[in-house]
Amino acid sequence: MKKLFINKEDLATKDLSLEMAIRYNIGQANTIRKEIKKLQELKYSETKANTEIKKAVAEKNDSQEEEGEDEYLYYYSNLQLELKTATTEEEKRNIIKNNLPVLENKNYMIIVNRIRAEVYKETLELKKLKSEVVKDKDFEVELEKEIQELEKVSRMIIQSQFEQIDQLSSPLTEQNQNKLIFLNTPGGAIYAENDLIAISREYYEGFKNLLLSIENGTFKNVKKFPGNGTALSGIAEVKDYKIRVLFDRVARDKYIIIDIFVKKSDNDKAYQESLRARVDYYKKNKNVILSSLDDESYLNEQAKIRNNIIQGLEKKNLVKGMRI
């Protein structure tokens, strides 16, 4: 094994001068210092890389958790809103059936179990409140009614789950798919066509998948904006990397496509103003759209617009105004 330094015995056997030995040892020490520095730099790089990896994984997990929460809130908020208007058990059963995710949704069990857990939690809270009521029989009776209603809802959710599983063997047909409705511009053109033609074709496959996820009820990475009085309140979006489709549910199986865009920075003022203006325009014209939903010719025209957009996205050659 090669020696790093020359000692006194080496001087005697190799007949080296003291000056030569000192120079040699200094050189070896410098070499060792350089190697130590390299090892330290390597260790720092590995530590930094591991930190970056851990950070990326944490951010991904946070993002997935946020998207899962958004998806659950989309279904649960719709369910709560519509159940408030129901007056019969049959209406409630239909509302639950129409507001639970489809079995094809990859997060089906997570979402449904979360909804059931939330209903159960509300039930427990009311039971606790009822147990604390003192000398207020009327209030106690009202609480008991609400508890019974929540327990019915819970049973209906379970029943709807079994019905969905029983229907699993039935293929999704054109009749039981959701219908896409497309917002008109003030001049009578279709916003969705205008939006897509202005977007790079590299995003076309992603937009096609987002639109189809609304149509087949899987709602990819869905999020509903909270109803707190903001411009986007009550509106929902499906999303993928950078791309978004804003929509609103206007009937049990009909969804209007409001805006299609590649997302820019949340701090982009022009982008935010454009988004608010589009949603504001839609809300001002929503009643006109609702009045057309029973018009067969209107729905046939929407189906032709849908076919043109989907086929145009598939071929990466969308032609505005084509009706297929």
C-alpha positions as CSV (number, residue, x, y, z in Angstrom):
1,M,0.0,0.0,0.0
2,K,1.3,3.4,-1.0
3,K,2.3,5.7,1.9
4,L,0.7,9.1,2.1
5,F,3.6,10.8,4.0
6,I,7.4,10.2,4.3
7,N,8.6,9.6,7.9
8,K,12.0,9.6,9.5
9,E,12.6,6.0,8.6
10,D,12.0,6.8,4.9
11,L,14.6,9.5,5.1
12,A,17.2,7.0,6.3
13,T,16.4,4.3,3.8
14,K,15.8,6.4,0.8
15,D,18.5,8.9,1.5
16,L,16.1,11.9,0.8
17,S,16.9,15.3,2.0
18,L,14.7,17.0,4.6
19,E,13.6,19.7,2.1
20,M,12.4,17.0,-0.4
21,A,10.4,15.2,2.3
22,I,8.7,18.4,3.4
23,R,7.7,19.3,-0.1
24,Y,6.5,15.8,-0.7
25,N,4.4,15.8,2.5
26,I,2.9,19.3,1.7
27,G,1.9,18.1,-1.7
28,Q,0.2,15.0,-0.3
29,A,-1.6,17.1,2.3
30,N,-3.0,19.4,-0.4
31,T,-4.1,16.4,-2.4
32,I,-5.9,15.0,0.7
33,R,-7.6,18.4,1.4
34,K,-8.9,18.5,-2.2
35,E,-10.3,14.9,-1.9
36,I,-12.0,15.8,1.4
37,K,-13.5,18.9,-0.3
38,K,-14.8,16.8,-3.1
39,L,-16.4,14.4,-0.7
40,Q,-18.0,17.2,1.2
41,E,-19.4,18.7,-2.0
42,L,-20.7,15.3,-3.0
43,K,-22.3,14.8,0.4
44,Y,-23.9,18.3,0.1
45,S,-25.1,17.6,-3.4
46,E,-26.7,14.3,-2.3
47,T,-28.3,15.9,0.7
48,K,-29.6,18.8,-1.4
49,A,-30.9,16.2,-4.0
50,N,-32.7,14.2,-1.3
51,T,-34.2,17.4,0.1
52,E,-35.5,18.4,-3.3
53,I,-36.9,14.9,-3.9
54,K,-38.7,14.9,-0.5
55,K,-40.0,18.4,-1.2
56,A,-41.3,17.3,-4.6
57,V,-43.0,14.3,-3.2
58,A,-44.6,16.4,-0.4
59,E,-45.8,18.9,-2.9
60,K,-47.3,16.1,-5.1
61,N,-49.0,14.6,-2.1
62,D,-50.4,18.0,-1.0
63,S,-51.6,18.6,-4.6
64,Q,-53.3,15.1,-4.7
65,E,-54.9,15.7,-1.3
66,E,-56.2,19.1,-2.5
67,E,-57.6,17.7,-5.7
68,G,-59.3,14.9,-3.7
69,E,-60.8,17.4,-1.4
70,D,-62.0,19.5,-4.3
71,E,-63.6,16.5,-5.9
72,Y,-65.4,15.4,-2.8
73,L,-66.7,19.0,-2.2
74,Y,-68.0,19.2,-5.8
75,Y,-70.3,16.2,-5.3
76,Y,-71.2,16.9,-1.7
77,S,-72.1,20.6,-2.2
78,N,-74.3,19.7,-5.2
79,L,-76.0,17.0,-3.1
80,Q,-76.6,19.3,-0.2
81,L,-78.0,22.1,-2.4
82,E,-80.5,19.9,-4.2
83,L,-81.6,18.0,-1.2
84,K,-82.8,21.3,0.3
85,T,-85.4,21.6,-2.4
86,A,-86.7,18.0,-2.2
87,T,-90.1,17.5,-0.7
88,T,-90.6,13.7,-1.2
89,E,-88.5,10.6,-0.6
90,E,-88.7,9.8,-4.3
91,E,-87.2,13.2,-5.1
92,K,-84.4,12.6,-2.6
93,R,-83.6,9.2,-4.0
94,N,-83.3,10.7,-7.5
95,I,-81.2,13.6,-6.3
96,I,-78.8,11.2,-4.6
97,K,-78.6,8.9,-7.6
98,N,-77.9,11.9,-9.9
99,N,-75.3,13.5,-7.7
100,L,-73.1,10.6,-6.7
101,P,-70.0,9.9,-8.9
102,V,-70.2,7.2,-11.6
103,L,-68.5,3.9,-10.8
104,E,-65.9,4.6,-13.5
105,N,-64.6,7.5,-11.4
106,K,-61.2,6.3,-10.0
107,N,-62.0,7.9,-6.6
108,Y,-65.6,6.6,-6.5
109,M,-65.3,4.7,-3.1
110,I,-63.3,7.5,-1.5
111,I,-65.8,10.2,-2.5
112,V,-68.9,8.2,-1.5
113,N,-67.5,7.0,1.8
114,R,-66.5,10.6,2.6
115,I,-70.0,11.8,1.9
116,R,-71.4,9.0,4.1
117,A,-69.0,9.9,6.8
118,E,-70.0,13.6,6.6
119,V,-73.7,12.7,6.9
120,Y,-72.9,10.4,9.8
121,K,-70.9,13.2,11.5
122,E,-73.8,15.6,11.1
123,T,-76.2,13.0,12.6
124,L,-73.9,12.6,15.6
125,E,-73.7,16.3,16.1
126,L,-77.5,16.7,16.1
127,K,-77.9,13.7,18.5
128,K,-75.4,15.4,20.9
129,L,-77.2,18.7,20.6
130,K,-80.5,16.9,21.3
131,S,-79.1,15.3,24.5
132,E,-78.1,18.7,25.8
133,V,-81.4,20.3,25.2
134,V,-83.1,21.2,28.5
135,K,-86.9,21.9,28.8
136,D,-87.4,22.7,25.1
137,K,-89.6,19.9,23.7
138,D,-90.4,21.7,20.5
139,F,-86.7,22.1,19.6
140,E,-86.1,18.5,20.6
141,V,-88.8,17.3,18.2
142,E,-87.3,19.4,15.4
143,L,-83.9,17.9,16.0
144,E,-85.3,14.4,16.0
145,K,-86.9,15.1,12.6
146,E,-83.6,16.3,11.2
147,I,-81.8,13.2,12.6
148,Q,-84.3,10.9,11.0
149,E,-84.0,12.7,7.7
150,L,-80.2,12.4,7.8
151,E,-80.4,8.7,8.6
152,K,-82.8,8.2,5.6
153,V,-80.3,10.0,3.4
154,S,-77.5,7.7,4.6
155,R,-79.6,4.6,3.8
156,M,-80.5,6.1,0.4
157,I,-76.8,6.6,-0.4
158,I,-76.1,2.9,0.4
159,Q,-79.1,1.8,-1.7
160,S,-77.9,4.0,-4.6
161,Q,-74.4,2.4,-4.4
162,F,-75.9,-1.1,-4.7
163,E,-78.1,0.0,-7.6
164,Q,-75.0,1.4,-9.4
165,I,-73.1,-1.8,-8.9
166,D,-76.1,-3.8,-10.2
167,Q,-76.0,-1.6,-13.4
168,L,-72.3,-2.0,-13.8
169,S,-72.7,-4.6,-16.6
170,S,-74.8,-2.2,-18.6
171,P,-72.6,-0.2,-21.1
172,L,-72.7,3.6,-21.1
173,T,-74.9,4.5,-24.0
174,E,-75.5,7.8,-25.8
175,Q,-78.8,8.0,-24.1
176,N,-77.5,8.0,-20.5
177,Q,-74.4,10.1,-21.2
178,N,-74.3,13.7,-20.0
179,K,-75.1,16.3,-22.7
180,L,-72.7,19.2,-23.4
181,I,-74.2,22.6,-24.1
182,F,-72.0,25.3,-25.5
183,L,-72.1,29.0,-24.6
184,N,-72.7,31.4,-27.5
185,T,-70.9,34.7,-28.0
186,P,-72.9,37.9,-28.3
187,G,-72.5,37.6,-32.1
188,G,-73.8,34.0,-32.2
189,A,-70.5,32.1,-32.5
190,I,-69.4,29.4,-30.1
191,Y,-67.0,30.4,-27.3
192,A,-65.5,26.9,-27.0
193,E,-64.6,26.8,-30.7
194,N,-63.1,30.3,-30.5
195,D,-61.1,29.4,-27.4
196,L,-59.7,26.2,-28.8
197,I,-58.7,27.6,-32.2
198,A,-56.6,30.2,-30.3
199,I,-54.8,27.5,-28.3
200,S,-51.8,25.5,-29.3
201,R,-52.7,22.0,-30.7
202,E,-50.4,20.3,-28.3
203,Y,-53.1,20.7,-25.7
204,Y,-56.0,19.3,-27.9
205,E,-55.8,15.7,-26.6
206,G,-56.0,16.9,-23.0
207,F,-58.9,19.2,-23.7
208,K,-60.7,16.3,-25.5
209,N,-60.3,14.1,-22.4
210,L,-61.6,16.9,-20.1
211,L,-64.7,17.4,-22.2
212,L,-65.3,13.6,-22.4
213,S,-64.9,13.3,-18.6
214,I,-67.8,15.7,-18.2
215,E,-69.8,13.7,-20.7
216,N,-69.1,10.3,-19.1
217,G,-69.5,11.6,-15.6
218,T,-66.0,11.0,-14.3
219,F,-65.2,14.7,-14.1
220,K,-61.4,14.7,-14.1
221,N,-59.8,16.6,-11.2
222,V,-63.1,18.4,-10.7
223,K,-63.3,21.5,-8.5
224,K,-66.3,23.7,-7.6
225,F,-65.7,27.3,-6.7
226,P,-67.3,28.2,-3.3
227,G,-70.5,30.2,-3.2
228,N,-69.1,33.1,-1.3
229,G,-70.3,35.9,-3.6
230,T,-67.2,35.9,-5.8
231,A,-67.5,36.0,-9.6
232,L,-66.8,32.3,-10.0
233,S,-69.1,31.2,-7.1
234,G,-71.1,28.1,-8.0
235,I,-69.1,27.4,-11.2
236,A,-67.0,24.2,-11.5
237,E,-63.9,23.2,-13.5
238,V,-62.2,20.0,-14.7
239,K,-58.5,20.3,-15.1
240,D,-55.2,18.7,-16.1
241,Y,-51.7,20.0,-16.4
242,K,-52.1,23.7,-17.3
243,I,-55.5,23.2,-18.9
244,R,-58.9,24.0,-17.6
245,V,-62.6,23.7,-18.7
246,L,-65.1,25.8,-16.8
247,F,-68.6,24.5,-16.7
248,D,-71.9,24.6,-14.9
249,R,-74.6,22.0,-14.4
250,V,-77.9,23.4,-15.8
251,A,-80.0,20.2,-15.6
252,R,-79.7,16.7,-14.3
253,D,-77.6,15.5,-17.3
254,K,-76.8,18.7,-19.0
255,Y,-73.6,20.8,-18.6
256,I,-72.8,24.1,-20.2
257,I,-69.2,24.7,-21.3
258,I,-68.4,28.3,-20.3
259,D,-64.6,28.7,-20.9
260,I,-61.7,26.7,-22.2
261,F,-58.2,27.9,-21.5
262,V,-54.6,27.2,-20.7
263,K,-54.1,28.5,-17.1
264,K,-51.7,31.4,-16.6
265,S,-50.4,32.7,-13.3
266,D,-53.1,33.4,-10.7
267,N,-51.6,36.9,-10.4
268,D,-52.1,37.7,-14.1
269,K,-54.6,40.6,-13.9
270,A,-55.7,40.4,-17.6
271,Y,-56.3,36.6,-17.3
272,Q,-58.4,37.0,-14.1
273,E,-60.5,39.8,-15.7
274,S,-61.1,37.8,-18.8
275,L,-62.2,34.9,-16.7
276,R,-64.6,37.0,-14.6
277,A,-66.0,38.7,-17.7
278,R,-66.8,35.3,-19.3
279,V,-68.5,33.9,-16.2
280,D,-70.4,37.2,-15.7
281,Y,-71.7,37.1,-19.3
282,Y,-72.8,33.5,-18.8
283,K,-74.7,34.2,-15.6
284,K,-76.5,37.1,-17.2
285,N,-77.6,34.8,-20.1
286,K,-78.2,31.6,-18.0
287,N,-82.0,31.9,-18.0
288,V,-82.1,32.1,-21.8
289,I,-80.1,28.9,-22.0
290,L,-82.4,27.2,-19.4
291,S,-85.4,28.1,-21.5
292,S,-83.9,26.3,-24.5
293,L,-83.1,23.0,-22.8
294,D,-86.5,21.4,-23.8
295,D,-86.2,22.5,-27.4
296,E,-85.3,19.4,-29.5
297,S,-83.8,21.4,-32.4
298,Y,-81.6,23.4,-29.9
299,L,-80.3,20.1,-28.4
300,N,-79.7,18.6,-31.8
301,E,-77.6,21.7,-32.7
302,Q,-75.6,21.3,-29.5
303,A,-74.9,17.7,-30.4
304,K,-73.5,18.8,-33.8
305,I,-71.3,21.4,-32.1
306,R,-70.1,18.7,-29.7
307,N,-69.2,16.3,-32.5
308,N,-67.3,19.0,-34.4
309,I,-65.3,20.0,-31.4
310,I,-64.5,16.4,-30.3
311,Q,-63.5,15.3,-33.8
312,G,-61.6,18.5,-34.4
313,L,-59.6,17.8,-31.2
314,E,-59.0,14.2,-32.2
315,K,-57.7,15.2,-35.6
316,K,-55.9,18.3,-34.2
317,N,-57.7,20.3,-37.0
318,L,-60.7,22.1,-35.5
319,V,-62.7,24.1,-38.0
320,K,-65.0,26.7,-36.6
321,G,-68.6,26.5,-37.5
322,M,-68.6,23.0,-38.9
323,R,-71.7,21.0,-37.9
324,I,-71.3,17.2,-38.0
